[in-house]
Amino acid sequence: MLCLLGPTAAGKTVLGIELAKALNGEIISADSMQVYRGMDIGTAKPTTEERKNIHHHLIDIRNPDESWTVSDFIEEAQSAKLKIQNKGKVPIMVGGTGLYINAWLNGFSFPPAAEDKEIRKRLESFPAPILYSRLSTVDSLAATKIHPNNKKRLIRALEVYEITGKPISELQKHRMEPKTKSLGSISNEEPRISFAGSEHTLIGLNLPRDLLYQRINQRVDEMIAKGLINEVSGLLKQGYNRQLRSMQALGYKEVIDYLDGKWTRDEMTIELKKRTRHFARRQLTWFRRFTEVKWFEPSVDIASILRYIKTI
């Protein structure tokens, strides 16, 4: 199975489609936000035309107020992988959510705790410093890995502790043992397509930081020009609460703050560019964990990538 990863604005969507055409493949999205319907511009979702030519899985499968977790991703990605392979095609995972790709490649033992709305509502009423202090008491290891101002992750860690009675850091230590080399495999008899015997081939897209930042700034300008503000305003008018996890995503939170009068349009644009650059750095931190990635720049000839794939 081919996995294409890289930071935002590196060009994964275009390359993924080209690889799918060349390899008779279909794409499995590994983007945590593209699953949501109506959230198109801010997530840089492939266009309807692009998806018409190449089948994309795990896009537009949830409403913005519906839950979507890493374990949901694994389950849906496994199902998509089998469907693609049963058609005799190549599954190509494309995305920038490092947690998802890591869970897919390496296995992950998910906390046995569904979301509890009452617990979350209660925890939401506390400021981040109090939540962080509480987490430091019940799970000091998790506290070292979560930023004191990251209220969403603080709440999730405390929620898991309240439901299970165990620290989330302890539950995350246990890895699943896959039945074959690939986490996506369900049995030894499962039909698989590999490249020269390899279960996973990891391709990374990146470019020098200054050029990446230029592309990020340009993408933000393009998103706003295409109607990002109207997209967010429309979602709010449909009744989607601004406190939803989906609506707190990068691009949506900043526009909501602008609509609430916190920033001018120019201030919002500058802030969104800055936060997107920071996000790209965090993505690259995730991807450095994957030692078998072969990195390319977006300008590379696709023939070079195909030659590399055939040598694996």
C-alpha positions in Angstrom: 0.0 0.0 0.0 1.2 3.5 -0.9 1.1 6.3 1.7 1.6 9.9 0.6 2.2 12.3 3.4 3.5 15.8 4.0 2.7 19.2 5.5 -0.2 21.4 4.4 0.2 23.2 1.0 2.9 20.8 -0.1 0.9 19.5 -3.0 -0.3 16.1 -1.8 -3.8 16.3 -3.4 -2.5 16.9 -6.9 0.3 14.3 -6.7 -2.0 11.7 -5.1 -4.4 12.0 -8.0 -1.6 11.7 -10.5 -0.3 8.6 -8.7 -3.7 7.1 -8.6 -4.0 7.6 -12.4 -0.6 6.0 -13.0 -1.1 3.1 -10.7 -4.8 2.4 -11.3 -5.5 3.4 -7.7 -8.1 5.0 -5.4 -7.4 7.4 -2.6 -8.1 7.0 1.1 -8.0 10.4 2.8 -6.0 10.6 6.0 -7.2 14.1 6.8 -9.1 14.6 10.0 -11.3 17.4 8.7 -12.1 16.5 5.2 -14.6 13.9 6.5 -17.0 16.7 7.3 -19.7 17.7 4.8 -19.9 21.4 3.9 -16.3 22.1 5.1 -14.7 22.3 1.7 -12.6 25.5 1.3 -11.1 25.6 4.7 -10.0 21.9 4.5 -8.6 22.3 1.0 -10.8 19.4 0.0 -10.3 17.9 -3.5 -12.8 19.4 -5.9 -15.9 17.5 -7.1 -14.2 17.2 -10.5 -11.1 15.7 -9.0 -13.1 13.2 -7.0 -15.2 12.3 -10.1 -12.0 11.2 -12.0 -10.4 9.4 -9.1 -12.5 7.8 -6.3 -11.7 9.3 -2.9 -12.7 7.5 0.3 -13.3 9.1 3.8 -14.4 12.4 2.4 -17.8 13.9 3.2 -18.9 11.0 5.4 -19.8 13.0 8.6 -21.8 16.1 9.4 -19.9 18.8 11.3 -21.7 17.9 14.6 -21.0 14.2 14.4 -18.2 12.4 16.2 -15.1 11.3 14.3 -12.2 9.7 16.1 -8.9 8.0 15.3 -10.5 4.6 15.9 -13.3 5.6 13.4 -10.6 6.4 10.9 -8.9 3.0 11.3 -12.2 1.1 10.9 -13.3 3.1 7.9 -9.8 3.0 6.3 -9.6 -0.8 6.7 -13.0 -1.1 5.0 -12.0 1.2 2.1 -8.7 -0.6 1.6 -10.4 -3.9 1.2 -13.0 -2.5 -1.2 -10.2 -1.0 -3.4 -8.2 -4.1 -3.4 -11.2 -6.3 -4.2 -11.6 -4.2 -7.4 -8.0 -5.0 -8.3 -6.9 -1.5 -7.7 -4.1 0.1 -5.5 -5.1 1.8 -2.3 -3.2 5.1 -1.8 -3.5 6.8 1.5 -3.0 10.6 1.2 -3.1 13.1 4.0 -1.4 15.2 6.6 -2.8 14.0 9.9 0.2 12.4 11.5 -1.8 10.7 14.3 -3.9 8.9 11.8 -1.0 7.7 9.6 0.9 6.6 12.7 -2.0 4.7 14.0 -2.5 3.0 10.6 1.1 2.0 10.2 2.1 1.1 13.7 -1.1 0.1 15.5 -2.6 1.8 18.4 -4.6 0.8 21.5 -7.4 3.3 21.7 -8.8 4.3 25.1 -11.9 2.2 25.7 -14.0 5.3 26.3 -16.6 6.9 24.0 -17.3 10.6 24.4 -19.4 11.6 27.3 -21.3 14.8 26.6 -22.1 15.5 30.3 -18.5 15.1 31.4 -17.3 17.3 28.5 -19.8 20.0 29.3 -18.8 20.1 32.9 -15.0 20.2 32.0 -15.7 22.9 29.4 -16.8 25.3 32.2 -13.3 25.3 33.7 -10.4 27.4 32.3 -7.4 25.6 30.8 -5.1 26.3 33.8 -7.4 24.5 36.2 -7.8 21.6 33.7 -4.0 21.3 33.3 -3.5 21.3 37.1 -6.0 18.5 37.4 -4.4 16.5 34.7 -1.0 17.0 36.2 -2.3 15.4 39.4 -4.0 12.3 37.8 -1.7 11.8 34.8 1.6 13.7 35.0 3.0 11.9 31.9 0.1 13.1 29.7 0.5 16.6 31.2 4.0 16.7 29.9 2.8 16.0 26.3 -0.1 18.4 26.2 0.2 22.2 26.0 -1.3 23.9 29.0 -3.5 25.9 26.7 -4.7 23.0 24.6 -8.1 22.8 26.2 -9.5 20.2 23.8 -6.8 17.7 24.5 -6.9 18.4 28.2 -10.6 17.7 28.3 -10.2 14.5 26.4 -7.5 13.2 28.7 -9.5 14.0 31.8 -12.7 12.6 30.2 -10.9 9.3 29.6 -9.6 9.2 33.1 -13.1 9.8 34.6 -14.7 7.1 32.4 -12.1 4.4 32.7 -10.3 5.3 36.0 -7.0 5.0 34.2 -4.6 7.6 32.9 -4.8 8.1 29.1 -1.0 7.8 28.9 -1.2 4.3 30.4 -3.9 3.2 28.0 -1.9 4.6 25.0 1.2 2.5 25.9 -0.3 -0.7 24.6 0.1 -1.4 21.0 -2.1 -3.6 18.9 -0.4 -6.6 17.3 -1.5 -6.7 13.6 -2.3 -10.1 12.1 0.0 -9.4 9.2 2.6 -6.8 8.5 -0.1 -4.2 7.6 -2.5 -2.9 10.2 -5.0 -2.7 7.4 -4.9 -6.5 7.0 -7.6 -8.5 8.5 -6.4 -12.1 7.7 -3.6 -13.9 6.0 -6.0 -14.6 3.1 -6.8 -11.0 2.5 -6.1 -9.9 -1.1 -3.2 -7.5 -1.0 -1.4 -5.3 -3.6 2.2 -4.5 -2.6 5.1 -2.9 -4.4 7.9 -5.4 -4.8 6.8 -7.2 -1.7 6.6 -4.2 0.6 3.4 -3.8 2.7 3.7 0.0 2.8 5.6 2.4 0.7 5.9 5.9 2.3 6.3 8.9 0.0 6.8 12.4 1.5 6.3 15.8 0.0 8.2 18.8 1.4 10.2 21.7 0.3 12.5 24.3 1.9 10.8 26.1 4.8 10.7 29.6 3.2 9.1 28.2 0.0 6.6 26.1 2.1 5.6 29.3 4.0 5.1 31.2 0.8 2.8 28.4 -0.4 0.9 28.5 2.9 0.4 32.2 2.7 -0.8 32.0 -0.9 -3.2 29.2 0.0 -4.7 31.2 2.8 -5.2 34.2 0.4 -6.8 31.8 -2.1 -9.1 30.3 0.5 -10.4 33.7 1.5 -10.8 34.7 -2.1 -12.8 31.5 -2.9 -15.3 32.3 -0.1 -14.0 30.8 3.2 -15.8 33.5 5.2 -19.1 32.7 3.5 -18.5 29.0 4.0 -18.1 29.5 7.8 -20.9 31.9 8.0 -23.2 29.5 6.2 -22.3 26.6 8.6 -23.2 28.8 11.6 -26.5 29.8 10.0 -27.2 26.1 9.6 -27.0 25.8 13.4 -23.6 24.3 13.8 -22.3 25.4 17.1 -19.1 27.3 17.1 -17.9 25.2 20.0 -18.0 22.0 18.0 -14.7 20.2 17.5 -15.0 20.6 13.8 -15.7 24.3 14.0 -12.6 24.8 16.2 -10.5 23.5 13.3 -7.8 25.6 11.8 -9.3 28.2 9.4 -12.8 27.9 10.9 -12.0 29.1 14.4 -10.1 32.2 13.1 -13.0 33.1 10.7 -15.5 32.7 13.6 -13.4 35.1 15.7 -13.4 37.5 12.8 -17.2 37.2 12.5 -17.5 37.8 16.2 -15.6 41.1 15.9 -12.4 39.9 17.6 -10.2 40.8 14.5 -10.4 42.8 11.4 -10.3 40.9 8.1 -6.6 41.7 7.7 -5.8 40.7 11.3 -7.6 37.4 10.8 -5.7 36.7 7.6 -2.4 37.4 9.2 -3.3 35.2 12.2 -4.5 32.3 10.1 -1.3 32.4 8.0 0.8 32.3 11.2 -1.2 29.5 12.7 -1.1 27.5 9.5 2.7 27.8 9.4 2.9 26.6 13.0 0.6 23.7 12.1 2.9 22.7 9.2 5.8 22.5 11.7 3.8 20.2 14.0 3.0 18.0 11.0 6.6 17.7 10.1 7.4 16.8 13.7 5.0 13.9 13.4 6.5 12.8 10.1 10.0 12.7 11.4 8.9 9.6 13.4 8.5 7.7 10.2 12.1 6.7 9.3 11.2 4.9 6.0 9.8 7.9 4.2 11.3 8.8 0.8 11.1 12.6 0.5 10.5 14.5 -2.7 9.9 18.1 -3.6 6.6 19.0 -5.3 8.4 19.9 -8.5 9.7 16.4 -9.0 8.8 14.5 -12.2 6.2 11.9 -11.3 8.2 9.4 -13.3 10.9 9.6 -10.7 8.5 8.7 -8.0 7.1 5.8 -10.0 10.7 4.5 -10.6 11.3 4.7 -6.9 8.1 2.8 -6.1 9.1 0.0 -8.5 12.4 -0.5 -6.8 10.9 -1.1 -3.3 
